[in-house]
Amino acid sequence: MRLRSLLVVGAAAALILSGCTAQPTPTPRPSAPVSETPTPEPEPMTAPDAAFDVSCDDVGAAFETITGALPHEQSALQTFSNMNWIPGPAQYLAQRAGGIGCSAGDESAWWEVLLVPDGDVVVAGMTEKPEGWREHTACVEGSCSAQLTAGDVVLVAKAYARGIGPGESVEFESAMRGLAERATSSIRAVEYVDSTLVGVRCERFISEEELSAHFGAEVRRLVDFGGWSVESEVYENVNGSSQCYYAEPVGGVYEAAGYLRITMLPAGAWAFEGQEGTPTTVAGADGAKESPGEHGERHLDVRLGIDWIRITTFDDGSGAPDPVAIATKIVRNFTIGQTAPQ
């Protein structure tokens, strides 16, 4: 069965293509030992506190004179013009890192801001990537973008709206630097909730051999992933999350037809609870919801104690495969351990 290639979509396709490198190796905390009866953990159902006194309302106010007031403001990254691994757990990667991720608008006009502490860690990680760290703020016809540091924080901002032009550059830079400086001037320690997902490798969830048997076709895991962006640096190396993408054995990350993607939010049960979807049952999980993607894919969100894992299957032209059976295997492999090969 040949699946259609996962396409780069959205008004800012260049942003999606801006990061692709070999998957880095985070410095993980030790994983909890596999056990038939995992130790019960507290289940935080509220969003983590930000490490500074800047909110998404503050961000929205900063953008009003640049894009105008936009609808659908949310405390999450947007999905319609973003990297294709963002929808789901990764929309909340900033909160996991003690920061904020905010967005508003729709395809016709939108803005997005990622603001996180421990900027020195993020910059150090980015410096090791092929493109390195590049600080900039600018507006051109139809868009503005910024990537900058102020003291202990990193800010990434993007805006798209008809009417934006180079004339907004000075105001945009002043507004974004103002947000970053306000954040770094109010920086404080916040509680870190540990998770058994931190630093776990993809093989712990499911192997290429298991997926090949399931799909009846050769499947390989691609290790190229949006690793040249601040978002991926925070997701992988600050939060310790894995992004596991399995595809056909030929072609690169944007050419090979996709079979399965796994993304996650350590200690992300609070965000799972707010996700829309049809409740379903996955053996061994503490909760599960199914929902359709924007491009024919199917999402299955699973809660395991305090953690949130998303399993995504892709459309082969006749509809994406049911992800429940794969999710059941992933949950068992992670919570109990993989069965010996037959």
N, C-alpha and C positions, 0 to 999 in steps of 0.2 A: 504494500500500500504506500503510495507516494503522497506525502502531505504537501500542501502549497507552502511556499517560502514565507517566512515571517517578514512582513514588509515594514519599512520605516515610513511612518505616516505623520501627518500634522503639518501645521504652518511653519514649524521651526525644525524641519528635518535635519538641518545642519547641526542643530544641537544634539540630535540623536547620534549622529556620526562622529561627534567630537571626541568620543572616548572609546577606545578599543585596544586593549592590551592584555598580555598574559595575566591570568588571575593571580593577584598578589597573595602572599601568605601572611595572614594576620598573626599577631602574637596572642594566642587564645589563653583564657583561663582553663584549667584542667576540666575536661568533661566529667560529669558525674558517672560513676560506674553503672554499667547496664544491670538492671535488676528486674526480676519478675514483679516486684511490688515496689514501685518508685516511692520515695519518701514524699509525703504530702507537703506542698509548699503553699505559702500565702498567695492569694490571688488578687493582685492589685487591679481594680476595675476603674481607676481614675487616671487621667493623663499625668505623666511625670511633670514636676515643677520645672519651669525654665530657670536657668542659672543667672538670669538678669531681668530687669524691669522693662522689657519691651514686649508688647503683645501684638497680635494680628490686627487689632483695632488701630494701634499706632502705625502699623505698616500701611493699612488702608488709607489712613489720613495723609500719610506722606505721599501717596500716589494720586490723590484726588486732583491736584492741579496739573498732573502730567497725563493721566489717562481719563480723568473724570471718575465719578463714583460708578463702580461696576457691581453687578449683581453676583450672587452665588459666592460670597466671600466665605472661606473655610480655613480651618486650622490644619491644612494638609496641602501637599504638593498637588498640582493639577495633572490630568492624565491625557488630555486630547492633543497636546503638542509637546509631549515629553518623551524621554527615553522609554523604550517599550517594556522594560522590566519594572518601571515605577508603579503602575497601578497595583493597589493592594497594600501590603505591609510597608513597602518602601516609601509610600506617601507620608509616612510618619517617622522616617529615619531621623529627622532633626530632633524630635521630641525625645527619642531614645538617647540622643547624645546630649541632652540637657539644653536644647535650643528650641527654636520655633521654625515651622514650615508653614507658609501662608500663601494663599492664592485667591484670585477672584476673576470673574468674567467668563467668557466663552470663546469659541473659535474666532469671533469677529474682533474682540478686544479683550486683553487679559494682562494680568501681572502675576508674578510669583517671586517670593523671597525665601531664601534659606539662610538662617542666622544661627550659628553654633559657637559654643565656647571651645577652649583648647585649640585655638587657631594655630598655635605653633606645631601641634601634632599633625593637623591637616596639611599645613604648608610643607612640613618635612616629608610627609608621604607623597604629596603631589610633586615635590622636587625630584623624587626618584623616578617619576614616570617619564616616558619619552618626550612629552611636550613640556614637562616642567611646570613650574608655578608662574603664572602671568597675571599681574594685577592690572586692572583696567576699568574705566567707566566711560561710556560714550553713548550717544544717540545718533541714529541715522534715520533715513526716511522710513517711517513705520515701526521703528523699534528702538529700545534702549537696553543695554546690558551692563552689568557691573560684576566684578570679582575683586574683593578688596579685604584688607585686614585693618583692624583698629585695636591696638592693645592685644587683649586675649581672645578676640572673636574674629570669625571669618563670615563675610556676607557675600552671597551670590544673589543677584537680582536680574529679572528679565521682564520686559514689558512690550506688548504689541498692541498698537492702536492706530487707526487712520488719523492722520493729523500730527502724529509725533514726527519730529525732525531734528536736525542738528541744533536748532535753537533751544531745545530743551536740555542740552547736555549739561550746562552749568547748574541748572535747577535740580536735575536728576542726581548729579554727583553730590551736591550739597545735601539733598534729602537722604540719600543712601549712607553717606558718611555720618550724617547726624544720627541715624538709627544705630549704626555700628558703634559710634562713640558713646551713645546713651547706654548701650548694652554693656560695653566694657567698663564704664564708670560705675555700674551697679552689679558687677559680677560677684557671685557668691557660690559657696559649695551647696550642692544638692544631693539628695540620696540617690545612690546607684543601686538598682535592683538587679541582682545577678540572675543568670539564666543558663540552663544546660544546653541551650542552642549556641552559645558563644563559642566560636572557633570550630564548630563541628563541620567536618568535611562532607562533601556531597555523597561519597560512598557509604556513609553511615545511613543515609535515607534510602537509597536504592542504587543498584549497580547497573552498568550498561548491559550486562548479561541478562539480568532480570527484565529489563525493559525490552530488549531484543526479543526475548521469549514472549513477552506480553503482546507486543505489536506484530510479531511475526515478520520482522524485518530488522536489518542491522541498524543499531543505534549507537551513537557515540556522544560523549559529553564534550561540549565545546567550552574551552577555558578562556576564550576571548570574550570580553565583557566590558561595558562602559567604564573602563578603569582610568580614563584620563579626565574625569570630572570630579568636582568637589562632592557631588552627590554620591558617587560610587566610593570615594575615599571614606566618607562618613559611614556609608552602609557596611562596607567590608571591614575596614581597618580600625574604625572607631567603635562601631557597634559590634563587630565580630560576627556579622551575618554572612551566610553563603548565598550565592545566586547560582543555581544549578540548572543548566540548559542543555537539553538532549536533542539531537537532530540527526539527520541522515549523515552517512560517513563521508560525503564529498561536499566541497564548497566551504566558504567562510561563514562567519556568524550571521551575515546578512543575506547570504545566498542559499545556504542549506535549508531544506524543508524541516520545520520544527516538529517535534513530537511532544515534548514535556518541558515545563519550566517550574522550578521550586524557588519561591522567595519566602522571606520570614521576617518577623519582628520579635526579637528576644524580649520577654516580659511585656508582650504586646496584647495581652488579653483585653485590656481597656479599649484598644482600637478595634479589635475583632468584634466586640459587643456592639459597636456603632455601625458595623457594615450591614448593608442591605443584602438580601439573599433569601432563598427558600431553605428553611431548615431541613436537614437531612441527617442520616445516621451513618457514621463511620466507626466501625468497631475499634474500641480502645481510645477514642477521642472524647473529650469533654464537651464538644460542641462542633457542629459543622453546618455550613451554608453553601448552597450552590447559586451561581449567578452567571449570566452571559457576558462575554467581553464585547468590545466595540467592533471587532473585526472577525467574528465567527468563532473565537476561542471560547472555552468554558472554564470558569474558575470554581474551585472548591476550596473554601476557607475552613481551616481546621484549628480548633483550640485544644492545646495540650497543657493543662494546668494554667500557668501564667503566660504561655507562649502562643504565638499565632504563626501558622504556616499556610501558605497559599500554594495549591497545586493547579497548574494551568495546562490544558490540552488544546491542540490547535486543529483548525478546520482543514480537512483534506479535500473539500469540495462537496462532500455529502454530509458534513456536520462533524464537529469535534467529538472524539471518543469520550465516553462516559469516564470521568476521572475517579469515580468512587472506588473501583477495584484497586487502582494504583495507590490511592490515598490510604486504603486499608493496609496495603503492604508497607508503605512508608511509615505509617504509625507503628506498625508492629516492629519493623526493623529498628526504629529509633527507640522505642520504649522497652522492648524485650530483647531484640537482637535478631540478626539475620539467620535464616535457616541454612543448614549445611547444603551444599549443592548435591543434587541427586545423581 
